[in-house]
């Protein structure tokens, strides 16, 4: 995500109870090649396109991800995550979870995504 431009979608991942099953599903359906990412006792998966470019993650709903919803979560790059989160609330949205790397929000229509601050 470090090369992403402000306002762009910097990453997308899916956090589920059955990560290996979904890893295999998307490897077959989308042709993605999974690469294990050590999470300290288990592995999540970086899914790569045919040219080796990382395109998405498939993650276990464990540890700090235990409360993540089972949706394709997109991460929008913003210059200041905390200022953007304040704007979410001021504009009728809700901050669902704050983390050091990202903030999960719900917009006024009910859609959920995350805001990510690069650097």
Secondary structure, DSSP 8 states (H G I E B T S, - for coil): -TT--TTSEEEEEEEETTHHHHHHHHHHHT--EEEEEE-SSSEEEEEE-TTS-EEEEEEES-GGGTT--SSEEEEEEES-HHHHHHHHHHTT-EEEEE-SSEEEEE-TTS-EEEEEE--
